[in-house]
Amino acid sequence: MTSGSAHRRKTAREAALARAVEDGLLGPGAPLVGLLDVDGVLAAVDALNEAFEGAATVQHTFAAKACGLVPVLRLLADAGMGCEVASPGELEQALAAGFTPDRLVFDSPAKTVEELEFALEHGIAVNLDNFQELERVDRLLAGREPAGPIGLRVNPQVGAGAIGAMSTATATSKFGVALRDPGAVDAVIDAFTRRPWLNRLHAHVGSQGCPLPLIAQGVSAAYDLAERINDQLGHARITGLDIGGGLPVNFDTEDDRPTYSDYVAELRDAAPGLFDGRYTLVTEFGRSLLAKSGTIGSLVEYTKSAGGRQIAVTHAGAQVATRTVFMPDAWPLRVGVFDAAGRPKDGPLQVVDIAGPCCFAGDLTAAARELPAIEPGDVVALYDTGAYYFSSHFSYNSLPRPAVYGYRTDRSGRIRLAMVREAQSIREVVEESGLSHADALVALYEGDREPNAVSGR
């Protein structure tokens, strides 16, 4: 996307925050909200499709883990995307959103027999993680053909990016068959030789923190292995390459960088034959499609100072920004300050910590930031939070999940809002914590009490 679209995104975001305040969706009665820019999401999908235009057939799938909310998945299904799922919950969300089985890819290092049976029966593409899983599928198929493509995930072991937890192609990664381990390549070739139904290779190097050359190196290794297997077998046994996702997101500024075009250019340099049309390509992008289009808005409840540092206490903390709070250097977020009417604030800057509501000292979404003076009743906005922050809630202190709304700018320039997920009520929090079984543990020892025993003794 261009700088022009980044400007559009900023303008629409500010208008959406103001509209949320105006409509009472963000304020004293609703101190926390998520907002998703629908036009921004669709523009990212368009940019992805344009970058991969060419001779190769490409199936772009959205990594459901990035935002497993059914209305968001429905939007992406309507835009022509497929969906990559990695759990039974994500699978059911994707089906509920309208993805047909032939548009799904099932990845997980711990698939159960039941999950594999469902995928094999319904024609869902499956990427198997290891040789034991291959043998499990052998038994499940019992000589019959699978209804959909079956791939084997390989780990090219090309190394880590800047965030170790996001790097899946390290020497000891838990994912896939480690290709540089002794005998691994021969074992993979043998697996394809003995299984005519095995027709894809899958490689995913990592995501945030992984530079494009590293990602391209891993994809190139999978491509080279596919070429070797097909040459050795004398025909095109491998017809598809699932190259994963992992385009990093720029959390420093409004700009979109790197772009999908940058990513494709890197791949073309590393493995030119990848795009000549002999292989169906599958992608699994998540964060890069949604992150820049999301905003979390929070009411400022109190302001204070400690040790000469200003502190703004908000309702957005580790429960919605878990990675940022626990790994602030790896997952920094940009912050905006708005007044009680939802208008951007300016004026002299102060050094301030943006604190959340969780009951531990490290619950900060931003530390030592220079921002306009913040007052109780203002709104603090956390930018670039469209992926993971809305749907990966951390239930610390039993804090409820916030409401999420999508927004668009209509032809008259007015913001239109649509509910994506209702706010979780406190009653629902209590029910989710086992309310219907409140007496279960007491009942375990009730019959063992002495007649005059004091309760709890």
N, C-alpha and C positions, 0 to 999 in steps of 0.2 A: 504494500500500500504506500501511497505517496504522502508527502508532508501535508498536502491538501486534505486528505482523508483523516490525518491525525488532527488537523485543526477542526474538522467537522466533528470528530469524536469528542474533543474537548468541549466544544460549544454545546453539543447535545447532552453531554454528561452534566454540565452546569445547569442546563435547563431542566434535566430530569431530577436533579437534587432539589431544585427550587420547587418543582411540581410535587415531589414527594412531601416536602414540608408543608406546602399549601394544602394538600389533601389530607394531612394528618397521618400520613404513612411513616413519617419520621418526625419525632418530637417527644414531648413528655409522656404521651400514652403509648408510644412505639419507639423506644430509644435506639433501635438498631434495625438496619434494613440492608438488603442486597439489591443492587440494580444492575441489569444486564442490557447492553446496547445491542438490539437485534440487528440493526443495519450494519454495525461493526462486525458482528459474527458472520453475516452473509457476505460481507466484503472480503473477509479472510478466506471463506470457502471459495469465492471467485478467484482470489489470488492464488490459492493452491491449485485449482484446476488449470488456470492459465500457465502456471510454471511448468506443469507436467505435460502440456500439449505436445503431441508428436506421434510417432509410429506405434509406440507401445500402448497396449491396453492397460489402463490403471484403475484400480479400485481403491478409492480413498475411504478409509474408515476412521471414525472418531473414537478415541480412547475414552470409554465411558467413565473410567476412574476420575477423569478430569472434572466432570460435572454430571453426576448420575441423577439428574432431575428429569423426569419424564417429559415435561414440556420443552426443555432444552433439547433433549434427544429427538423429540418429534420435529422440532424446527430443523435440525440437521438432516433428519430423514427426508423431510420435504425438500431440502436443498440438494438432494441426490447423494448424500453421504451414505456409506456403510457404517458399521459400528464394531469396534473391537471390545470384547468383554473378557473379564478375567475372574469371574466368580458367578455362582448361580444367581445371586442378587442382581448383578449387572445384566446377566442374560435375560432375566424376567423383566427388568426395566426396559431393555432394548426392545423386546417383543411387545411390551405394552405400549411403547412409543410408536410402533408401526413398522419397525424394521422386519423384513421378511428373512427367513433363515439363510437364504442365499446371499444376503448382504451382511452377514455376521461372521466375525472371526473370533474363535474362542482360544484365549491364551491363559494359562495358569500353570505354575510348576507343581500344583497339587490337585489335579483333577481326580475326582472320585470315579468309580465304575459307573455309577448312576449318571453322572454328568457326561461322561464319554458316550454312554449308550444313547443318551438324548441327542447329542450332537451328531453322532454317526447316523442315527435314524432320520433326523430331520434335514440333513444336507448342510449343516453348519460347517464352515471351514475350521479345521482344528490344527493348531501347532503343538506338536508333542515335544516334551521337554527333555526326555532322556530315554535310554535304551530299555529300562524297565517299563516305561509307559508304552513304548513300541510293542513290547511283548504282550502287554495287557490288551492293546488294540488287536493284535493277532488273535487272541482268544475270543474277543468280542465279535470280531468279524467272522471267524470260523469259516474262512474261504469265500465269503460273499464280498461284493464290492461296496465300499462306502458310498453314501449318497452325496458327499461333498468332497472338496479337496482336503488332503492331509499333508501337513508339512512337518519337518523336523527343525527344531530351533538349535542353532549352533552359536557358540560363543567364540568369536574370532580372537579374543584375548589381546586386543590392541591397546589396552590400558585405560586409565581413569581420566576423567575431566576434573574440573575444579571442585566438584561436590561428589565426594566418594559415594554417598548413599544413592545418588542418581546415576551412577556409572555401572552399567550392567555387562561390560565386556572386559572386566579385569581378570587377572590370572585365576582368582578364586571365586568368581561370581557364582551365585547359586543358580543362575539361569543357563539352560541349554547344555549342549555337548561341547566341552572345552577342546577346541581344535588343535591347540599346540601341546596338549598332553600326549605322551607317547602312545602311538597306536590309534589315536582318536580318528584321524582322517580315514584310515583304512577301515575302521569299524563303521564309519558313516557310509562309505562307499559300499561296503558289504550289506548294510541295512537297506540301501536302495536296490541293490542287486537282487536281494531275496524278497522284496515286497513291491510288486508292480503297482500297488495302490498308493505308494508313497511318491508324491509328485511336486512337493514344494520344499524350499529351504527358507528358513526364517532367521533373521539376525537383527538385533536391536542393541546399539552401542550404549545408549543412555539418553538423557535429556538435558535439563538445565545444567549448565557448567561444562557441557561437552562441546568443544570447538568443531566446526564443520569438517576440517581435514580429518579429525579422529573418527567422526561418524562415517565419512566417505571411505576411510581405510577399512572399517569393519564391513561395510556393505560390499566393498570390492572383494574382500576375502570370501564372502558368501557367493558372490558372482563367480569368482574363479573356481570355487569348489563345484558349483553347478556345472560349469563348462567341463571340468575334469570328469565328473560323473557321467554326463551325457556323452562325452567322447569315448569313455571307457565302455559304456553300455552299447554304443553304436546307434543310439536314437535319443530323441528328446524325452527322456523319462521325467526330468524336472521341467515343468512348464510354467511354474510361477515362483517368484521371489518376493517374500514379504520382508520389506526393508525397514519395518518399524516406523517410528516417528522421531521425536526428540529435538525438533528445531528449538534452540534456546530463545528465550524471551528477554527483551531489553527492559529491565525494571528501573533503569536510571532516568530515562526521558520518555516523552510522548511518542517518539519515533519508533517505527517498526523495523527492527534490524536484529539479526540478519533476516532477509526475506526468503520466501520459498524459492524465488528465482536464484538467489545466492546459493541455496542448498542444492538445487538441481545442477547448477553450473559446476559445483564442487564434485558432484557425483559423475557428471559427464567427463570431467578430467580424470577421475580415478578409474572409472569403468565405462568407457564409451559404448561398449556393446550392450550395456544394460538397457539402453533405450531403442534398440533397433527393431523391436517388435517380436522377438523370439520368445520373450518371457512376459507373462502377465505380472504386472507389478502391483503390490498391495502396500499401502501406507497406513500408519496408525498414529496420526498426530492428535494431540489433545490440548495441552497448555497453549500452544501457539495459536490455536484457532479461537480461544475464548479469553485469554488472560487480559489483553488490553481493553476488552469491552466490558469489564466488570468493575464495579465500585461498591465498597461497603461504607455506608454512612452511619455515623453514630452521634448521638447527643452527648455533649460535654456536661457531665453532672456536677463536677466540682473543679476548681483550680486551686493550687496551693504551691508552696515552695519548700524546698529542703536542701540545706547546704548551699544555698545560693542558686539552685536549679529550679526553674519553673516546671510544674507538673500539671498536666491536664488529665483528669480522670474521666474515661469514656466507658462505653458499654461494649467496645470491640477489643477483645484480647485474645488469649490463647484458644478460646473456644471456637473462634472463626479463623484466626491467623496463626495456627499452631506452628507451622514451619518457621514463620517469621519470628515468633516469640522465642523459640528454642534454638534457632540457627539464624540470628539476625544478620550476620555478615553474608551468609549464602542467599538469604531471601529478603533483602531490604525492600521496603515499599515506599513509594512516593506518597506524600501527605498533602491534602488541601484543607484549608480552614474557611468556613462559611459562617455567616451570622445567623441569628435565630430565624430569619426569613429565608435562609438558603441562598444568600447572595455572597459571592466570593469576598473575602476580607483582604485588605491590604494595609499599608502603614508600616511603622517601624517594626523591625524584626526582633524577636526574643528567642533565646535558646531554651527549648522546652522538651520535656519527655512526654510522649503520648502513652498513657497507661491504660490498661484494660481493667475489667472488674474481677479478675480471678485472684484468689487469695494466696498469691505468692509474689515475692519481690520482683522476680524477673518478668512479670507479665507486662511487657512494654512492646508496642507495635512500632515505635520509633524512639530513638534516644538522641538527645542533644541536637535536635533539629532547629534550624533558624526558621521561625514561622511568625506570621503576624500575631499580635497579642490575642490570647484566647480567653474567653469569659464563659462562665456557666450559661448554658442555654445555646451556645454556639454548636455548630456541627463540624465534626472532623471527618474527612473522607479519606479512605484508603484506596488508592488507585491500583489498577492492573490486577484485580482480584477475581476475575471471571472464571478462572480455573482453580479447582481444589478448594478455594476459600468458602464457596457457597455450600458445597455438598459434603465436605469432609469434616464434619463437626466433631469437636472434642468436648465431651460432656463433663468437663471439670466443673466442680461446684454445682453440678446439676443445672447449669445455665441452659435456658431453652434455645432451640434453633430459631433464627430470625426469619421473618418473611423475606421472600425474594420476588422482585417484579422485573419484567422485561419492559423496555420502552422503545418507541420509535418517534420520529418527528413526522407529522403528517404534512400534507401539501400546503396547509395554511401556516405552517411553522409551529404548531402547537404540539407539545409532547403528549403522546398517548401511552398509558400504562396498562399492563396486563399482569395479573397475578401468576407467578410460577409456582410458589409454595407458600402456604399460610404459615404464619408464625406458630411455633409450638406453644401451647398453653402450659401454665404451671401444673394444672391438673394432669395434662398428658405426661409431663415429666414424672410426676408421682406415680401414675399408672404404669409407665414404662419401667419404673424402678422396682416392680414386684408387688404393687398394692394388692392385687387379687390373691396373693399368697402371704399376706401380712402375718398370719398366725402359724405358718408352716413350721418354723423353727421352734417356736414355743411348744407346739404340739408334739414335737419329738420327745420331750422330757416331761410332759404334763403328768403322765401316768406314773412316773417314778418319784413324784414329790411326796414328802411326808404330809399327813393331813393338815398339820399346823405350820408347814414350812412357809417362810417369808418368800414372796415372789422374787425371783432372781437370785436366790441363795442356793 
